[in-house]
Amino acid sequence: MPRLTTTDFNTARFFGYDGNMPGGYGLYQPVHYSVNPAFSSSPENDAWYRRAQKFIESGGLVGRKIIELGCAWGSLVRYLRSLGANAYGLDLSWPISQGIALWPELEPYLIVADARTWITTQKKNSWDAVISRGFLDCLTDAELTTLIPAMNNACKFQQVHIIDQSDDPEYYNQKTLAQWRALPFMAGTIILDE
């Protein structure tokens, strides 16, 4: 693994990759309750928002232009924006319509499109970071061969993707973390298991 830059290190801390946080993440309040009242409590949501909170506190995302692929209702986008990130979300129409119904102020920051084609229209280095959670494992290998180079082109600094290896292999693209990491992502991309 290459040596991490400051941005890579902060991103790794955000997603819990380093595993060396003093006192662990238990010291941070779960914040998803105030972010998305539609979420039911779950360890995954608590961890996701605690990681986001810690990363923002370290200054890693303030003012950065970030796109979350497969953002669903946009709750993480809303939270990241509230903490100073220039965050946007992209998903199909139904999930985004639900988010806009809850938070009309998010409408300018939620993009209704199919990420498989939308990302190919983005200019080189147009996003500081590309993030996703439970998105890439919804795609076929054929779709990934087009999507990954397009993400690499559009992303200036960092990609972080969370893969859920426990999803049903009948419907989801199942790979080991080593197999995901072996795909041709840009250098420094972080792939983690949910």
Disulfide bonds with the S-S distance in Angstrom:
none
